[in-house]
Amino acid sequence: MERLHVKFIKWLSNKFGYKIAMLKASNGTTTIEGDKELLRYVDISGYFFKKEPLKRTYQKFIESEPIKPLTSEQLKELGITPNN
């Protein structure tokens, strides 16, 4: 009977299309419930020991330089005559 509220919360969240992970720490015990697909992404030790989230490093986006038009000399080399 004590796990009934956990099953209800999990059922209700799944009905609305959410995945859920529930963590409970009390009296020296740790209880972890939820969807198995989601639990591998939960930082349990960081949560219980109140550590900062893991830093994620992302590749910085470098803006490319704007394309410069070809000079008349470059156009002549390519065999293209500039329109005047």
N, C-alpha and C positions, 0 to 999 in steps of 0.2 A: 504493500500500500504506500510505502514511503517513496517509491520510485514513480508513482503514478503521475505526479506533477511534471516530472522530467519527460516522461513519454508524451504527455499532453503538449508540452511546449515544443518538443521536437516534431510532433505530428502537425501542430498548428503552423509552425514556421515552414515546414515542407509543403503544406497546402497552399501557402502564399508564394511558393517558389524560392524560398530562401534556404541556404545551407547554414547550419548552426554548429558552433562549438561552445560547450559550457564547461567552465572551470570553477571548482569550489575548493577552497582551502579553509579548514577549520579543525581545531584541536589536534594539530599535527598530522592530519590526513589530507590527501589530495584526491579529488574526484574529477574525472575527465569524462565527459559525455559528448556525443554529437555525431555528425556525419563523418564517416571514415575518410572520404575523399578530402575533406577540409582539415582534418586533424593533423595531417603531415605538415601543414603550413603554419601551424600555431607554435609560437615561441613560448612554451610553457615555463621554462626556467626564468626567462626574462620577465614574464608577467609576475610570477610569485616572488622573485627577489627584487622586484621593482627596478630593473635595469633599463637603460635606454634601448629603444629598438635598434636592431642591427642596421648599420649604415649600408645603404645600397649605392653602388657606384654605377653610374650610367655613362655611356659614351656621349661626350659633348657634341652637339650639333654645330658644325662649322659652316657658316654661310659662304657660299661660293661667290666669287667676284662676278660682277655683271659682264656679259659678253660684249666685247668691244667690236665695232665694225672694222672690217678689213680696210687697209689703206689702198690707195689706187695702185701702188707698186705691187702689193700682194695680189690684187685682182688681176693685174697684167700677167704676173707669173702663172696664175691659174688659167689664163686664157679667157678671162671674163672682162668685158669692157664696161666700165662704170657708165651709168645713165646720167647724162647731163642735160 
